[in-house]
Amino acid sequence: MPSPGPSAPRIAEGVAVVVSVQGDRGDLAVAVDDLLSTLDRVGERHCVLLVLPDDGPATTGDVAEGLATRYPDRVRAVRRGPGNGEPTGLAAALAETDHRRIFLTDGRIPAARLPPLLATARTERADLVVAYRRGPGDRPRRRMSWLRAVVPPAASRTGRPGPGHYLVDRRTLTDLDLVPRSAAARGELLAELRRRDARILVEHVPGRHRPPVITPAARKGLVRRGLARVVAPRDPLLRAVVVVAVALSVGACAAVAASGMTLAYPDAVSHLLISRRVLDASTPGAAQLGGVWLPLSHVLALPLVGHESWYHTGVVPSAVSMCAYVATASWLYRIGFALTGRRTGAVTTVLVFCANPNVLYLQSTPMTEALLLACLAAATWHLLRWCREGDYRHLLATAVAVLGATLVRYEGWVFLVAVAVVVGVCSWRRARARPKPSVLVRADLVFFGCLAVSGAVGWALWNAAIFGDPLNFVRGEFARPALWVGADERAVGDWAVSSQTYLHAARHVLGPVVPAAAVIGLLCFTWRTRLRDEAPALLPLLVFLPFFVVALHSGQRPLHVPEISGDLYNVRFALVLVLPAAVFTGYLVAPAHRSPIRFLPAVAALVGCAHLALTGTATLQEAAAFRAGATERVNARAAAWLREHYDGGRVLMQSWGNETVAFASRIPTAKVIYEGSFRQWEAALADPAGQAVRWIHLRRTPGGEDEVWRRLHDSPSVHAGYEQTYADDHHVIYRHVEPRAPERHNA
């Protein structure tokens, strides 16, 4: 290779990207377009040299020539002979450009990773930055070591040369002469720069993924390996995190079960009833999933509610929440590590989540919050990967996770909208340098939306098929906000009270330390990233704060805190903020190297200790207060009486409002006729005896009378054929009177 002589152009800031094109590169145009748009966006002066082999495919050469024609001042096509093209490309960059830095690559690096490499080279004043592609088993790290530069870990792990990508300062190439011998050029460059005591920096970066070709024979192996990576991840610290999360989950579940609080929330009982009725009811089947509560958690619990003892204790059905808790910890570790590049940040992120007492309690119950958090964390991780690498497998995984969130809780629907906005924005940034960027944006949104929106659309179609109204989950008989939002709700119509209520709820479930740390971490994150590159992937986690404030203001959701209403009610609505709180606290404790604030790793332990000491169990307190309330005590007495005196036969009982009575009485679900019993409910209300109803339960709570009370409490047929066997201020129970056989008289 010729060395730069006296006539070499003067050195100016910028980067010359030398792309050594090997074989048939169908993705060459996309890679170059991404590279140009990325460098344009960051304002980096640049040019791209495409080094083509003379014996290469004609189609690749045509693509390269077309790029050079389309971008005449920014892209050049350079021909070389057979073999390695790096000496040719490096010589062309030295002779034909004046850019200070030269980037040697094969083009299979995400374009978004080049600006950070340039910033690292400037900040660290590096003569050479070796950026090699990270394999599945490699741990991201940085080392100032000539030994690691000469023998990169990628080579030792794979058994193949792993030169990766080289960003070199052209000033270090003065009087340097390399002999172009196949793939040895980079090794010679490394050896020569090491002899010159050059400052060499090693960086790990993800590679650009090509769509894999999966044969049917390999599909089973991929599934087995995927399951193995979920159960036993390769990162040893991540394995330790999973083990600790499992131990915490099991320990918390055992403690909650021992205290008898697994089913203290009435909603937990309702979820079990829905799942059980799909399998065992007077009219079993999928229609028992109903149309108000979203179905995914109930479907997942189906295998866990068939056994009588599993169903009534609620511990085994809680396994869905427990598995979701462990999965969320795994996703958060990955997110924290990806953002900070340090294990301190990853562990702090996991600690804020796993050590939260409210999270530990709810993951020990059959509630839906833990499953929602798992879907949100998975969606955030894959969205972050897609924004960073452009790999559409991650966009597909994002859509699957968002689909799951939309089928768990309605908060997932607003998260879907936020993620769609991020997908559109990131796609526009990636495509705006192309002739028709809107085409790619629409394609990305369709690719994401077709799957992600299918859950919400499917739920509307389900409601239309079952109830005749696609919006039954909003305006149906048991979906109206007036059923649970009282007329005296202070948050309704008052923005200040709505905001204060939700912020107080966040403090109750997150404690006083983590929210403050998370806010500071968010500010640092925004300042450092300027919300560029993959940074917008975290923004959908912030959408829940304004969403719930609007819901409280409009009277769609009730939420009580002692500071405003004097009691706790639905305080768990704020638990969804634990994800952004964990992520940004981890970012604050272990910031990346360019952050203006540096904290010692020991701060992670301090945050954890303060988190445990100051965070209360508001969700458990709310559940305990409900169980100890006067209404629930009356319900427990009625359920206990029924459990003792029930001797078989069909029972007419409305489910809504009587869930705890139906569950605690241990009456077989197949014997209960309720509002979800197809073609039996109305017939039983019209003629209980004609439908072989032996027991009738009526709720007469003032202001909360059920349909059975309204239809039958003064019905002559009930008073003629049934006798009252139990009554209190809220419940009346009738039992069918068996007709006596007429007495026979002897003549």
Disulfide bonds with the S-S distance in Angstrom:
none
